[in-house]
Amino acid sequence: MSTHDEERVKELLRQALKPVEAAPEPSRDLWPAVLQRLGAGPVQVPWFDWALLAGLVGLGAFFPASIPVFLYYL
């Protein structure tokens, strides 16, 4: 690589990457969002999650050897 190419690469890297700050701060205060999520109430579980769970339990009842396989992938 020639000196001209090295300088070109350095300049392109300077343009592409912002300088790293010593201690970056969040762009906004996160505490109000945390309080809003805490006050939102219980989480609703969709019906298809219950259907998948029922299918897994049924599969485990009919094929008990598959239980270690499911536990391995958890």
C-alpha positions as CSV (number, residue, x, y, z in Angstrom):
1,M,0.0,0.0,0.0
2,S,1.4,3.4,-0.8
3,T,1.4,6.4,1.5
4,H,-1.4,8.0,-0.5
5,D,-3.6,4.9,-0.1
6,E,-2.9,4.8,3.7
7,E,-3.9,8.5,4.1
8,R,-7.0,7.9,2.1
9,V,-8.0,4.9,4.3
10,K,-7.3,7.0,7.4
11,E,-9.5,9.8,6.2
12,L,-12.3,7.4,5.3
13,L,-12.1,5.8,8.7
14,R,-12.3,9.3,10.4
15,Q,-15.4,10.1,8.4
16,A,-17.1,6.8,9.1
17,L,-16.4,6.5,12.8
18,K,-17.4,9.0,15.4
19,P,-14.9,9.7,18.2
20,V,-15.6,7.7,21.4
21,E,-16.7,9.7,24.4
22,A,-15.1,9.1,27.8
23,A,-18.5,8.4,29.5
24,P,-21.4,8.4,27.1
25,E,-24.7,9.4,28.6
26,P,-28.2,8.2,27.4
27,S,-29.9,10.6,25.1
28,R,-32.9,10.8,27.4
29,D,-33.9,10.0,31.0
30,L,-34.9,6.3,31.2
31,W,-36.6,6.4,34.6
32,P,-40.0,7.6,33.5
33,A,-40.2,4.7,30.9
34,V,-39.3,2.2,33.7
35,L,-42.1,3.6,35.9
36,Q,-44.6,3.4,33.0
37,R,-43.7,-0.2,32.3
38,L,-44.0,-1.1,36.0
39,G,-47.4,0.5,36.3
40,A,-48.7,-1.1,33.1
41,G,-50.1,-4.1,34.9
42,P,-49.8,-7.8,34.3
43,V,-48.6,-9.1,30.9
44,Q,-51.2,-10.8,28.8
45,V,-50.2,-14.2,27.4
46,P,-51.5,-14.9,23.8
47,W,-53.6,-18.0,23.2
48,F,-51.1,-19.5,20.9
49,D,-48.5,-19.6,23.6
50,W,-50.9,-21.7,25.7
51,A,-51.6,-23.9,22.6
52,L,-47.8,-24.5,22.1
53,L,-47.4,-25.4,25.8
54,A,-50.3,-27.8,25.6
55,G,-48.8,-29.4,22.5
56,L,-45.4,-29.8,24.3
57,V,-47.1,-31.4,27.3
58,G,-49.0,-33.7,25.0
59,L,-45.9,-34.7,23.1
60,G,-44.1,-35.3,26.4
61,A,-46.9,-37.5,27.5
62,F,-47.0,-39.6,24.4
63,F,-43.2,-39.7,23.8
64,P,-41.4,-39.5,27.2
65,A,-38.0,-40.0,25.6
66,S,-38.4,-36.5,24.0
67,I,-38.4,-34.8,27.3
68,P,-34.5,-34.7,27.7
69,V,-34.3,-33.3,24.1
70,F,-36.7,-30.4,25.0
71,L,-34.8,-29.8,28.3
72,Y,-31.5,-29.7,26.4
73,Y,-32.8,-26.9,24.1
74,L,-34.1,-24.8,26.9
